[in-house]
Amino acid sequence: MTRGREVWITGIGLLSSIGEGHSAHVRELLDPTAAAKVEEARFAPYAVHPLVAVDFGRQIPKKSDQRQMEGWQRIGVYAAGLALADAGLAGDAALLDVTNLVIAAGNGDRDCELDQRILEQIEAQPAPGAYLNQALMTGLRPTLYLGELSNLLAGNISIIHKATGSSRTFKGEEVSGVSAVENAWRRIGAGEGDLFLVGGALNAEREDLLLGYELGRYLWSHPFRSVWQRGDAGGGFVPGSAGAFLVLEAREHAERRGGKPYAEVAGVFTDRSRRGAGDVGATLTRLTRELAGPLGRGPVPVLSGASGVEPVTTEERAFLDGLARAGLVGAVRAFGTRLGHSVEAHFPLGVALAALALRERALFPPFDASGMEQPFEGEPERILVTGLGHWRGEGLALLERAN
């Protein structure tokens, strides 16, 4: 692994089913008696991890701005504001002007009531195409008519929080989150920028989103179980509403302005296999070679982004078991058990949690009783984060305690 400039995480913004801000997440996840916040009735037979109650006005003061955003955008803009404030960037025009955005985004929320009305009436129309276009233009506000433009999240972050550096948006479900973190890490290491706001958001409480994933048979539709305990019933993921943003910064830039690190991002690597037999393990093995030096310094705990979807979850488990037998990895924690699977935001969320665990000098206690997650003794020096898409895309990141 070739390393350029050191990349620090100097700000974290989190919003999920278990709380707002990193302190709430640390408190909840370190509590061995706490349980996942799951809503199993509203979208039965599918469960979701619903967003905690939040006053969006604290980060998006204007009601008009809130109204023109969809749910996922409000979640993302809010979490981005938390990260900027945490890093000491909020309100600093000079620093915000050079803060680059790298966003992982999906499609926008749909107006399900309008969709229902259109579906009920379109077959009776003499010109269905013209009717559809007219119904959408008149039934939706202009901003929502453009709601499937994924770069609107980056645009709203720039408008609300005045972060006006360069902007890149990645699409592609889970791997977009891995790619966003990798892109910022590589650009800082190569000297192409000093300061990046990276992350994504998911509004899981959407009938259209649940329909789309269920058509692919990716959702868990049984009474709630942990990620590792779903395989014998066919597997599946439980979506979780979440916003996760990170401020990634070159070490020397942070030191000049007095920024403090949560952790160092030692490496981020992505790939995309065809998911044939053995492909996932082979891809992860190849990615692990990029991290061979740091991983060779003893068992490293793992924050797994496993979704519960099969067969990829079993394949990741087999890969991690192999690394454990080789003495490279130690205790594993699948954070999706507690927070749900947040798709585009899932990998930034895992990186944020790893950074918090390193700062707290404590790995979170086991999130389930399947036997996969064993107790961990001592203070973690490094944490490996995995990010495997429910359908495609693989990624790994290694975080180290910052010196």
N, C-alpha and C positions, 0 to 999 in steps of 0.2 A: 504494500500500500504506500503510494507516494503521498507525502503530507506537505501541504503548503503552509500558509499562515494558520495559526490556531483560530478556531471558530468557537466562540462562546455563546451560550444562551444567557441573555441578560434580561429577558422579560418573558413572562408567561401569562396568558389570558385564557381562562377555562370557564365554560358554562355547560352544565350537563344536568342529568337527573338527580345528582347527589349534591349539587350546590353551585355557587357562584364564586369564582376566584380560587387561587391555588391553596389558600389556607383551609378553606372548607373541604377541598378534595383530600388534602393531606390528613386532616382530622378524621374524615370519614373512612378513608382507605386504610389508615393505620389501626382503626378500631376493629378488633377481631370479632366483636359481637354485632357489627353493623351488617345489614342485608341489602341486596339489590333493591332499587326502587322500580317496581314493575307494574304496569297497568295491563291486566289480562282481560278485562271486561269490555272496554270500549270498542275494540276492534276484533273481538273474539271470532275465530279461535286463535288469532294472532296476538302476541303480546308486544308491547313497546316499553322502552324506558322513557317516560315523559319528561319534558324539560321542567326543572324546578321553577316555581313562581318567581318572576323577575320583573322589576320596573325598568323597562327599556329606556325610559326617559333619563336615566342616570348616565347613559352613554350616547343616547340619540335624543337630544333635548326637544327638538321640534316635532310636534305631532304630525305636521305635514310630511316630514321626512319619514317618519314611521309608517304612515299610511301608504306611501308610494313603494314601500318595500314589502316583499313577501316574507314569510316566516323564516326561511333559511337565511335570508339576507339580514334580518334583524338580529338573529342569533350570531351570525358571523361578524357583523359590524360591532356588536356589543363585546364579543370576546376579543376582537382586535383592539378595541379601546382599552380593555383591561390590560392587554399585553403592553401597549404603548405607555400607559400610566405606570405599570410595574417597572418598566425599563427606564423611567424618568424622561421619556420623550414627549409625553403629552404637553402641549402648549409651547414647546420649544420649536419655533418656526424654522430656525436654521437647521436643526437636526431632522425635523420632519421633511424638509425640502429634499434631503438626500436619503430618505428612507425608501428603499425599493420594496415593492409588493410582489410576492409570489404566492398565488392563490390556487388551491385545489377546489374545484367547483363541479357540481352536477347541474342538471336542468332545474328550472324554477318550479315553484309550486303551481298547481293548476287550480282553477275555480271549479270544484267538482259539481256544484249545483248547476252552473252554466253548462258544463259538459253533459250533465244528465238531461237538461232541457233540449239541447241540440240533438242528442241521440234519439230522444223521443219524437222529434219533429222532422229530422232530416230526410227520412225515407219518403215522406209525403211531399217533398219539394220537387218542382219540375226541373230546377237547376241546383242540385245539391252543393256543388262547389261554390257557386256564387252565394248561396244561402249561408254556408259555413263561414265564408270570409266576412260577410256582412254581420252575422251573429257575433263573431268574435270581436269585430271592431266596435260594435255598439254595446256589447255586453260587458266588456272589460275596460277598465281605465287604461289610458295609453301606456302607462308604465307597466301594467300587468300584461298588456297585449305583447309587449316585448320581454315578458318575464322569463322566457327560456334562454335569454342571452346570458351565458354564464359569467361574462366579464362584468356584469352589473354589480356583483359583490365587490370587486376591486374598485369599481367606480364610486360606489357608495362609501367605502372606507376612505378613499381619497377626499371625497366631498365633506364627510362628517368630521374626520379626524385630521385632515390637512396633510396627510402623508402623500407627497407628490413626486417621489422619485419614479424610476421606471416601474412598469407593471407587466407581469406575465400571469396568465391563467392557464392551468393544466386541467384537462378533462380525462376521464378514464377510470372512474370509480376509485377503488382503494389505491391503485398504483399512482393516481394523480397526486395523492397526498405524499407518497414516498418520493415521487419525482420533484415535487415542490421543495421538500426539505433538501433533497440531493442537489437541486439546481442552485439554491442559495449557498449551500456548503461549498460547492465547487467554485462558484463565482467569487466568494470571499477568499478561498484558498488561492485562486489564480490572480487576485488583486483587481478583480473587475467591480468591486464594490466593497463597502465597509459595513453597511447597515441594512438589514433585511427584515421585513415583517412577513412571516410565513404561516399559512394555516388554511383551515377550511371549516365548513359548517354543514350540519344536516338537520333538517326538520323531519323527524321520523313519524310524526303524528299526522300522516297524510294518507287518505284512502288511495289516491292515485299511485303513490310510491309503493304502498303495500301490494296493490294490484299488480304493478309491474314486476315486482320481485316474486310474487307468488306464481305468476304465469311461467316463470323460469323454475319454479319449485325450489326456491332458495330459503323460504321462511320456515321457522320452527312453529308448528301448529299444535303443540301438546302443552300440558302443564309445565310451567317454567322449570328448567334445569340449568346447571352450569354448562359452559361451553364444552368441556371435556366429557360431559355425560349425555350428549345428544346422539352419538353415533349409532347406538343400537336401535334407535327409532328413526333412522334415516337422515338425521342431522338437520341443520337449518340455523339461520341466524335470527336474533331478536333485535330489531333496529333500535337505536338509541339517539335521541335528540342531543346534539352537542355542538359546541363551537370550541375550537382549539387553535390558539395562535401563539407563535413564538417570535421573539426578537432574536435573530442571529446576528452576531457582530464580530468583526475582527478584534482579536485580543488587544492590539495596540490602540485601536480606536476607542474601545471601551475604557482602557486604562487612562487615556488622555482626558476623557470626560468624567471619570470617576464611576463608571459603570461596574457593577459587581456581577460575577458569574454564578449561575446555578450549576453549570457543568460545561465541559468541553465536548463538542461533537467531533469525535475522532474519525468517523467515516460513515458514509451513506452510499449504498450501492443497490441498483435495481436491475431487474431483468423481466422477461416475459416469455414463459415457455408455452408450448402447445398443450400442456396438461395431459399428455399421453402417459402411459404406465412408466413410472420412475422419473418423469420429467421434473416434478417438484423437488425431489430429493437431489437430483443432479444439479439443478439450478441453484439451490441453496448451498450445496457443497462448493460450487464455483464462486458464489458470492462470499462464502466464508473464507476462501483463500485470500481474498482482498484484505481480510481482517486478521490474517494468520498471526502476525506479530503480537498485537495486543491480546488476542484470544489465547495465545500460548502461555500467558502469564498466570495460569491457574483457573479454577472454575469460575465462570462469570454467570451471575443470575440473569434471567431472561424475563422481559415483559413481552408476552406474546400477543399479537393482534389477531389470533385465531378467531374465526367467526362462528364455528360450529357447523358450517356447511361441509358436507362430505362429497368426495373422499379427501379433500385437501386438508381438513383438520387432522385426520388420522395420519396423513403423509407428513405433516409438519411435526406431529407428535413423534413419529418414528425417527425423523431427522434429529430432533432434539434429544431423543433417547440415545441415539448414536453418538452425539457430541458429549453427552453425559458419560457414556462408557469410556470415551477417549479422554475424559478429565478436562474438557474444555468449558462445559457449561454446568451450572449448578441448579439451584431452585428456579422453578418456572411459575409465572403468574399470568393468567389470561385475563387481562383487564376488561375484556368484553363481557365477562360474567357479571361484573358490577355496574358497568356503564352502558352496556349494549354495544351493538356494532354500528359505528357512525360513518361507515363507507369512506367518503372523501376526507373526512376529518379524523379518521381512526388512527392513521400513522402519526400525524402531528400530536394527537392526544397521547399516544404511547410514548413519544419522545419527551413530551412535557412531564408525564408521570415519572419517567426514568430520571429526568433532571431533578425533580423534586425529591425522589428517593435518595439520590446521591447527596443532595444538599442536607437532607435530614439524617444522613448516614444510617438509614434503616430501610430494608426492603419491606414491602407490605406483607402482612401475614397471608396465608393461603386463602384464596377466594372460593374454594370448593373442597369437598371431601372425597374426590374421586381417587385419590392416591397419586395423581399426577403432580400436584402442588405440595411440596414438602417444606417443612420449616427451614428457615435460613438463619444461621448464627453469624454474628459479626457485622461489620460495616462494609457495605459494598464499595469497591473502588471503581468498578466498571459495570455497565449494564448493557446487554444486547437487546435490541428491540426488533421484533419481526413484524412484517406487514405483508400478508398473503391475501390477495384478492379472492373473493368467494368464487369468481369465475376465471379471472386471469390476473397476472402480475405478481411478482415476488420482490421483496426488498428486505434489507437488513440495515440497521444503524447501530453503531457502537458509541456509547457515551462514557466519558471518563470524568472522575472528579477533577475539577479545575484546580490548578496549583496557584 
